[in-house]
């Protein structure tokens, strides 16, 4: 029989950087108090989970603790946001007249932020985590509901990989504290197929 796993891909809660619309990659900002209440709404939409993965940055670790206090989260650097280098904590308004920044926005694969992370390196580490994740699922057949707390850029990259390239990567948006509920099927040949994807918060008014 094919195995179906529910996979909750959640962006960390609100930070001061989100409010200021800054590029926040590896800067280790805490959660903003205004975002904690929204996490309670998210928690009410998710059943009990068997396992929690999280980026090792404090905004994700603290989000995991707010959402799933009864679970010990697995922390990993592989789930960090892309490193924005010299553009960390800057906004679009700060950078919009910078030629290198404009090129990066339109062609992220061809350049990188100064002293930042190249997009190909970011892609590689996110995929490395995903393959590790699938490998562990094969070893633990009892895990049916899994939560992953990470960053907006990581969510976009995972959704692009899982869903294919039929939708532009920038369309896979998740608000702080929100995310996606994915149902994935493991076939008898051990390959995984995405059955459906929906915004977690779509159920708030449903």
VOFI-460883 format. One record per atom (N, C-alpha, C): x, y, z. Coordinates in steps of 0.2 Angstrom, whole numbers, padded with zeros to 4 digits, always signed. Example, Ala and Ser with C-alpha at 12.3 -4.5 7.8 and 13.67 -1.06 7.14 Angstrom:
BEGIN
+0066-0028+0039+0062-0022+0039+0066-0016+0039+0064-0011+0035+0068-0005+0036+0064+0000+0039
***
This chain:
BEGIN
+0004-0006+0000+0000+0000+0000+0004+0006+0000+0002+0011-0004+0006+0018-0004+0005+0021+0003+0010+0025+0005+0010+0028+0011+0009+0036+0010+0005+0039+0013+0004+0046+0013+0006+0050+0019+0010+0055+0018+0012+0059+0024+0010+0066+0023+0007+0069+0029+0006+0076+0029+0012+0080+0031+0013+0085+0028+0019+0089+0028+0018+0096+0029+0019+0099+0035+0017+0106+0036+0023+0111+0036+0024+0115+0031+0029+0119+0029+0028+0126+0031+0031+0128+0037+0029+0134+0040+0034+0139+0041+0032+0146+0039+0037+0151+0040+0037+0153+0047+0043+0156+0049+0044+0158+0056+0039+0164+0057+0038+0165+0064+0033+0171+0065+0036+0178+0064+0032+0183+0065+0034+0190+0063+0040+0192+0067+0045+0196+0064+0050+0199+0067+0050+0206+0065+0055+0210+0069+0055+0217+0067+0058+0218+0060+0062+0214+0058+0064+0214+0051+0058+0214+0046+0053+0209+0047+0048+0209+0043+0044+0215+0043+0043+0218+0049+0039+0224+0049+0042+0230+0045+0049+0230+0045+0053+0235+0042+0054+0234+0035+0052+0228+0032+0053+0225+0026+0060+0225+0024+0064+0222+0028+0071+0222+0027+0073+0215+0024+0079+0214+0021+0081+0208+0019+0085+0205+0025+0082+0199+0028+0085+0196+0034+0086+0189+0032+0093+0187+0032+0095+0181+0030+0098+0177+0036+0104+0178+0037+0107+0174+0043+0107+0179+0049+0105+0185+0049+0105+0189+0055+0100+0186+0060+0102+0185+0066+0098+0181+0071+0093+0185+0075+0087+0187+0072+0082+0191+0075+0077+0187+0079+0075+0190+0085+0070+0186+0089+0063+0187+0086+0058+0184+0088+0051+0185+0086+0049+0192+0089+0044+0195+0085+0041+0201+0088+0035+0199+0092+0034+0203+0097+0028+0201+0102+0022+0201+0098+0021+0205+0093+0014+0206+0089+0013+0199+0085+0018+0195+0084+0017+0190+0080+0016+0183+0083+0016+0183+0090+0015+0177+0094+0008+0175+0094+0003+0180+0094-0004+0178+0094-0006+0175+0087-0003+0177+0082-0004+0174+0075-0002+0166+0075+0003+0165+0079+0005+0158+0079+0000+0153+0083-0004+0156+0087-0009+0152+0091-0014+0150+0086-0016+0155+0081-0021+0153+0076-0018+0148+0071-0011+0148+0069-0008+0143+0065-0009+0136+0069-0007+0136+0075-0007+0130+0079-0014+0127+0079-0019+0131+0079-0026+0128+0079-0028+0124+0073-0024+0126+0067-0025+0123+0061-0021+0117+0059-0017+0115+0064-0012+0109+0063-0013+0104+0068-0014+0097+0066-0015+0092+0071-0008+0091+0074-0009+0086+0079-0003+0084+0082+0002+0081+0077+0009+0083+0078+0014+0081+0073+0018+0076+0077+0021+0071+0072+0026+0066+0075+0033+0069+0075+0035+0074+0072+0041+0076+0071+0042+0084+0069+0047+0087+0072+0047+0094+0070+0055+0096+0068+0055+0098+0062+0062+0101+0059+0062+0108+0060+0068+0112+0061+0068+0119+0061+0075+0121+0059+0075+0127+0056+0081+0131+0055+0084+0132+0062+0091+0133+0062+0094+0134+0069+0094+0141+0071+0091+0146+0067+0091+0153+0069+0085+0154+0074+0086+0159+0078+0081+0159+0084+0074+0161+0082+0073+0164+0077+0066+0166+0075+0062+0159+0073+0066+0154+0070+0063+0148+0069+0062+0143+0075+0068+0143+0079+0068+0139+0085+0062+0141+0090+0061+0148+0090+0056+0150+0095+0049+0149+0092+0048+0150+0085+0042+0148+0082+0040+0141+0084+0045+0136+0083+0044+0129+0084+0042+0128+0091+0045+0132+0096+0043+0131+0103+0036+0134+0105+0034+0139+0101+0027+0142+0102+0022+0137+0099+0023+0134+0093+0019+0130+0090+0018+0123+0093+0024+0120+0094+0024+0113+0096+0029+0112+0103+0027+0115+0108+0031+0115+0114+0032+0108+0117+0028+0103+0115+0029+0096+0118+0034+0092+0114+0036+0095+0108+0041+0091+0104+0048+0095+0104+0053+0090+0104+0060+0093+0103+0062+0093+0096+0063+0099+0094+0064+0101+0086+0071+0099+0084+0071+0096+0078+0078+0095+0075+0080+0101+0072+0086+0104+0074+0088+0110+0071+0094+0109+0066+0094+0113+0061+0099+0112+0056+0100+0119+0052+0107+0120+0050+0109+0126+0047+0106+0125+0039+0105+0119+0037+0103+0118+0030+0096+0122+0029+0092+0123+0034+0086+0126+0033+0086+0134+0034+0092+0136+0034+0093+0144+0035+0090+0147+0028+0088+0154+0029+0087+0158+0023+0094+0159+0020+0093+0161+0013+0099+0163+0010+0103+0169+0013+0109+0169+0013+0113+0174+0016+0114+0180+0011+0111+0186+0014+0111+0192+0010+0117+0196+0010+0122+0194+0014+0129+0197+0014+0128+0205+0016+0131+0209+0012+0131+0216+0013+0124+0219+0013+0119+0216+0010+0112+0218+0009+0108+0216+0015+0111+0213+0020+0107+0211+0026+0104+0217+0030+0098+0217+0032+0095+0222+0035+0094+0229+0031+0095+0228+0025+0093+0234+0020+0086+0232+0017+0083+0237+0014+0076+0237+0011+0077+0238+0004+0072+0236+0000+0071+0238-0007+0073+0245-0008+0070+0250-0004+0071+0257-0005+0078+0259-0004+0082+0255+0000+0089+0256+0001+0093+0254-0005+0091+0249-0008+0095+0246-0013+0093+0247-0021+0087+0250-0022+0084+0250-0028+0088+0254-0034+0093+0258-0032+0097+0262-0036+0104+0258-0037+0105+0252-0034+0111+0249-0034+0111+0244-0041+0115+0245-0045+0115+0241-0052+0116+0233-0050+0120+0232-0046+0121+0224-0044+0115+0222-0041+0112+0225-0037+0106+0223-0034+0100+0222-0039+0099+0227-0043+0094+0226-0049+0095+0220-0053+0102+0219-0054+0103+0213-0058+0102+0206-0054+0103+0206-0048+0102+0200-0044+0094+0199-0043+0090+0204-0043+0083+0203-0043+0080+0200-0049+0083+0202-0055+0081+0200-0061+0084+0193-0063+0090+0192-0061+0094+0186-0063+0098+0184-0057+0094+0181-0052+0097+0179-0046+0103+0173-0047+0102+0169-0052+0107+0164-0053+0113+0166-0056+0114+0173-0059+0120+0175-0062+0124+0179-0058+0122+0181-0052+0126+0185-0048+0124+0184-0040+0127+0188-0036+0125+0186-0028+0127+0193-0025+0123+0193-0019+0125+0199-0015+0132+0199-0013+0135+0205-0012+0142+0205-0010+0143+0202-0003+0148+0197-0003+0149+0193+0003+0143+0189+0006+0139+0188+0001+0133+0184+0002+0133+0177-0001+0128+0174-0001+0127+0167-0004+0125+0167-0011+0128+0163-0015+0126+0162-0022+0119+0158-0022+0115+0159-0026+0108+0156-0027+0109+0148-0028+0114+0146-0032+0116+0139-0033+0118+0136-0027+0122+0139-0022+0124+0136-0016+0118+0135-0011+0114+0140-0011+0107+0140-0007+0103+0134-0010+0102+0134-0016+0098+0128-0019+0101+0121-0017+0107+0121-0017+0111+0114-0016+0110+0112-0009+0110+0117-0004+0109+0115+0003+0102+0113+0005+0097+0117+0002+0090+0115+0003+0089+0109+0000+0091+0107-0006+0090+0100-0009+0093+0095-0004+0099+0096-0002+0103+0092+0003+0098+0090+0009+0095+0095+0012+0091+0094+0017+0085+0089+0015+0082+0091+0009+0076+0087+0007+0077+0080+0006+0083+0078+0003+0085+0071+0002+0086+0068+0008+0089+0071+0013+0090+0069+0020+0083+0067+0023+0079+0072+0022+0072+0071+0025+0069+0065+0022+0069+0064+0016+0066+0058+0012+0069+0052+0015+0075+0052+0016+0079+0046+0018+0077+0044+0025+0076+0049+0029+0074+0048+0036+0066+0045+0036+0062+0048+0032+0055+0045+0031+0055+0038+0030+0059+0036+0025+0060+0029+0023+0062+0024+0029+0066+0027+0034+0068+0023+0039+0063+0023+0045+0058+0028+0045+0053+0029+0051+0046+0029+0048+0044+0023+0046+0037+0022+0043+0031+0025+0047+0033+0026+0054+0027+0027+0058+0026+0035+0058+0030+0039+0055+0029+0046+0055+0024+0048+0049+0019+0051+0051+0013+0053+0047+0012+0060+0046+0014+0064+0051+0012+0071+0051+0019+0075+0054+0022+0079+0049+0028+0082+0051+0028+0089+0049+0031+0093+0054+0031+0100+0053+0038+0103+0052+0039+0108+0048+0046+0110+0046+0045+0118+0047+0049+0121+0051+0049+0128+0053+0055+0131+0049+0054+0136+0044+0060+0138+0041+0058+0145+0038+0061+0148+0033+0061+0154+0031+0057+0155+0024+0055+0161+0022+0052+0162+0016+0055+0160+0010+0062+0161+0009+0065+0159+0003+0066+0151+0003+0067+0148+0009+0067+0141+0009+0061+0138+0007+0055+0141+0009+0049+0138+0007+0048+0138+0000+0050+0144-0003+0049+0145-0011+0053+0140-0014+0059+0139-0012+0063+0134-0015+0061+0127-0015+0058+0125-0009+0056+0118-0008+0049+0117-0012+0045+0122-0012+0039+0122-0016+0041+0121-0024+0046+0125-0026+0048+0124-0033+0050+0117-0034+0054+0114-0030+0057+0108-0031+0051+0103-0031+0047+0103-0026+0042+0098-0025+0036+0099-0031+0034+0105-0032+0029+0106-0037+0031+0106-0044+0037+0107-0045+0040+0108-0052+0040+0115-0054+0042+0117-0060+0043+0123-0062+0037+0126-0066+0031+0124-0065+0025+0126-0068+0023+0133-0066+0025+0135-0060+0023+0141-0057+0029+0145-0055+0030+0151-0056+0035+0155-0054+0037+0155-0047+0043+0155-0045+0045+0154-0038+0043+0159-0034+0042+0165-0036+0040+0171-0032+0032+0170-0030+0029+0166-0034+0022+0165-0032+0021+0161-0026+0026+0157-0023+0025+0153-0017+0026+0157-0011+0022+0162-0010+0023+0166-0004+0019+0163+0002+0022+0164+0008+0020+0163+0015+0021+0168+0019+0015+0171+0023+0016+0176+0027+0019+0173+0034+0023+0178+0038+0025+0176+0044+0020+0172+0048+0022+0166+0050+0018+0162+0054+0013+0157+0050+0013+0158+0043+0009+0154+0039+0013+0149+0035+0010+0146+0030+0014+0141+0026+0009+0137+0022+0012+0131+0021+0008+0126+0017+0007+0119+0020+0001+0117+0019+0000+0110+0020+0001+0105+0014+0005+0101+0014+0007+0097+0008+0005+0089+0010+0002+0086+0005+0001+0079+0006+0005+0075+0001+0010+0071+0003+0014+0068-0001+0014+0060-0001+0014+0057-0006+0013+0049-0007+0020+0046-0008+0022+0041-0005+0027+0037-0006+0025+0031-0010+0027+0030-0016+0025+0024-0020+0030+0018-0018+0028+0012-0021+0031+0006-0019+0038+0006-0022+0040+0010-0027+0047+0011-0029+0051+0016-0025+0048+0018-0019+0051+0023-0014+0052+0030-0017+0049+0032-0022+0048+0039-0025+0043+0042-0021+0044+0049-0021+0038+0053-0017+0035+0057-0023+0028+0058-0022+0024+0062-0026+0020+0067-0022+0020+0073-0024+0016+0078-0021+0009+0077-0024+0004+0076-0019-0003+0075-0021-0007+0081-0021-0006+0086-0016-0009+0092-0016-0005+0097-0011-0006+0103-0012-0003+0109-0008-0008+0114-0007-0009+0116-0001-0014+0122+0001-0011+0126+0006-0013+0133+0006-0011+0137+0011-0014+0135+0018-0010+0134+0023-0013+0133+0030-0018+0137+0032-0017+0144+0031-0022+0149+0033-0028+0149+0029-0028+0145+0023-0034+0146+0019-0040+0143+0023-0039+0139+0029-0044+0137+0032-0047+0141+0038-0044+0147+0039-0046+0152+0044-0054+0154+0043-0055+0155+0036-0062+0158+0035-0066+0152+0032-0064+0146+0032-0067+0141+0029-0071+0136+0033
***
